[in-house]
Amino acid sequence: MIAVARSARRRDPREPTPFAEALDRFIYKSGLQGRLRQGQILDAWRKTLGPRLARRARAVRFNRGELVVQVDSATHLQELQNFTGEQYRQQANRLLGDERIKSIAFRLKQ
């Protein structure tokens, strides 16, 4: 998404900056780049589970390869931890196009 090489080249200060380049620079300098990536991962998890299960097993955070998923019931927690969680992780990574989700930590909602 961010094209650092594009923004690294010198341009005439009087020449207008293309909008896409200005937006790339803003996102990079503001630190929003990480949040955008996290949003992509949380969205891939929702799409993988589908609307019904995604309401019961909500991805809440992604940090350093670990996706934290808050689960509504002990039954769903058990199912995800022991049977289907790894399959959902692999499917979400396929949607993302790479292995960004290294592990999933399922937590019972309190």
C-alpha positions as CSV (number, residue, x, y, z in Angstrom):
1,M,0.0,0.0,0.0
2,I,2.7,2.5,1.0
3,A,5.1,3.2,-1.8
4,V,8.1,4.7,0.0
5,A,10.2,4.7,-3.2
6,R,7.7,6.9,-4.9
7,S,7.8,9.4,-2.1
8,A,11.6,9.3,-1.9
9,R,12.2,10.8,-5.3
10,R,12.8,14.5,-5.5
11,R,10.2,16.7,-7.1
12,D,10.0,20.3,-7.9
13,P,8.3,22.0,-4.8
14,R,6.1,24.0,-7.1
15,E,4.7,20.9,-8.8
16,P,1.5,19.6,-7.1
17,T,1.8,16.3,-5.4
18,P,-0.5,13.6,-6.7
19,F,-3.3,12.7,-4.2
20,A,-2.4,9.0,-3.9
21,E,1.2,9.9,-3.0
22,A,0.2,12.5,-0.5
23,L,-2.2,10.0,1.1
24,D,0.6,7.3,1.2
25,R,2.9,9.8,3.0
26,F,0.2,10.8,5.5
27,I,-0.6,7.2,6.4
28,Y,3.0,6.3,6.7
29,K,4.0,9.3,8.9
30,S,0.8,9.1,11.1
31,G,1.4,5.5,12.0
32,L,-2.0,4.4,10.6
33,Q,-0.3,1.8,8.4
34,G,-0.3,-0.7,11.2
35,R,-4.0,-0.1,12.1
36,L,-5.0,-0.6,8.4
37,R,-3.2,-3.9,8.4
38,Q,-4.8,-4.9,11.6
39,G,-8.2,-4.0,10.1
40,Q,-7.5,-6.3,7.1
41,I,-6.8,-9.2,9.4
42,L,-9.8,-8.7,11.6
43,D,-12.0,-8.5,8.5
44,A,-10.5,-11.7,7.0
45,W,-11.4,-13.5,10.3
46,R,-15.0,-12.2,10.1
47,K,-15.3,-13.3,6.5
48,T,-13.8,-16.7,7.2
49,L,-16.2,-17.5,10.1
50,G,-19.3,-16.0,8.5
51,P,-21.8,-13.6,10.2
52,R,-23.3,-16.0,12.8
53,L,-20.1,-17.5,14.2
54,A,-18.2,-14.2,13.9
55,R,-20.7,-12.7,16.4
56,R,-19.8,-15.4,18.9
57,A,-16.0,-15.5,18.2
58,R,-15.0,-11.9,17.7
59,A,-11.4,-11.0,16.8
60,V,-10.4,-8.1,19.0
61,R,-6.7,-7.6,18.5
62,F,-3.7,-8.6,16.4
63,N,-0.2,-8.2,17.6
64,R,3.1,-9.7,16.3
65,G,1.4,-12.6,14.5
66,E,-1.0,-13.5,17.2
67,L,-4.8,-12.9,16.7
68,V,-6.8,-12.6,19.9
69,V,-10.3,-13.9,19.6
70,Q,-13.0,-13.2,22.3
71,V,-15.5,-16.1,22.5
72,D,-19.0,-15.9,24.0
73,S,-19.4,-19.4,25.4
74,A,-17.3,-22.1,26.9
75,T,-18.7,-24.5,24.3
76,H,-17.5,-22.4,21.4
77,L,-14.2,-21.8,23.1
78,Q,-13.7,-25.6,23.4
79,E,-14.7,-26.2,19.8
80,L,-12.3,-23.5,18.4
81,Q,-9.4,-24.4,20.6
82,N,-9.5,-28.1,20.0
83,F,-11.1,-28.7,16.6
84,T,-11.8,-25.8,14.1
85,G,-9.6,-22.9,15.1
86,E,-6.6,-24.0,13.1
87,Q,-8.7,-24.5,10.0
88,Y,-10.1,-21.0,10.4
89,R,-6.6,-19.6,10.8
90,Q,-5.5,-21.2,7.6
91,Q,-8.6,-19.9,5.7
92,A,-8.1,-16.4,7.0
93,N,-4.4,-16.5,5.8
94,R,-5.6,-17.6,2.4
95,L,-7.9,-14.6,2.2
96,L,-5.0,-12.4,3.2
97,G,-2.7,-13.9,0.7
98,D,0.1,-14.7,3.1
99,E,0.8,-16.2,6.6
100,R,0.2,-13.1,8.7
101,I,-1.7,-14.9,11.4
102,K,0.8,-17.2,13.1
103,S,-1.3,-18.2,16.1
104,I,-4.7,-17.6,17.7
105,A,-5.4,-17.0,21.3
106,F,-9.0,-17.8,22.2
107,R,-10.3,-16.0,25.3
108,L,-13.6,-16.5,27.0
109,K,-15.6,-13.3,27.2
110,Q,-16.1,-12.2,30.7
